[in-house]
Amino acid sequence: MIAKEARVEVMPDVLPLKKNKTWAKVWSFRAIYLFMLPAFIWYVVFCYYPMYGILIAFKDFKYNLGILHSPWEGLRFFKQFLSDSSFYSVLYNTLSISFLKLLLGFPAPLILALMLNGVMHNKLKRIFQTISYLPHFVSWVVVVTLMQKILSPNVGLVNDIRDHMGLKPIFFMGMPSLFYPLVVISDIWKGVGWGSIIYLAALTNIDPHLYEAAEMDGAGRWSKLFKITLPCLTPTIGILLIFSLSGVLNAGFDQIWLMQTPATLSVSEILDTYVLKTGIQQGQFAYSTAIGLFKSVISLILIVAVNKVSKKVSDVSLW
């Protein structure tokens, strides 16, 4: 009893002490917190406050009633989307484009980083690296416009070459069979250089003594690649793969929306473009919000599941 009473008497003195110590640490790092304040405000205003609009997915939204006073509909719009005739085609197109980008586009930055890391001349290496990541800063509007000009059936460079060869012109941007290859190739071209920066940074952290020891043991270039370089890059590859797998429902709205034509609509209609058309063009705000929320929930489930599997298999995880 005496020990318990003593502990009860001490606790009120300890708690204010810890609280004051915490605020003292915050005050000592006030410049850093002040520096982070604009980013915090941006996230609150543009990321967290708009989440209030998620309620629209469960209501029959009326302009004159507002979000809170619109009639409650529950899961009606989710059921409507799952029973919609276009649900399977839209989901199939989204997954097809995402997995193709993942299969062909994910290894591309790693391969480029390994190639650049093998260039011994530093000036030449910087030139190649600069050229490779410059397309990242070019907007998709410019990229797709260039593609349309180059692949145009009338004045395009490719069809001009085909015409000189005696071949008929091809409307590349209007052929469903060529839509996926064009999407994947343009996506790799635009993002491969920027993605390689992360791998190049990870490569600089590898201890050079490991390569020297391997050379003394008679290891060749390929042996050092598979036994030193790639194992050291495994954590970086794992984290990036988790992010990529969790975003399989994000097929790239800007790119698809700009490349989409009436002729390729059957293979280019993805979740993001479908949400825009039903919400903005058709005015079905509740229905489009339900689709967007459905996509967000699936993405959250995927990132949690992939992170858990990765942690068990390779000890690489986000948390």
Disulfide bonds with the S-S distance in Angstrom:
none
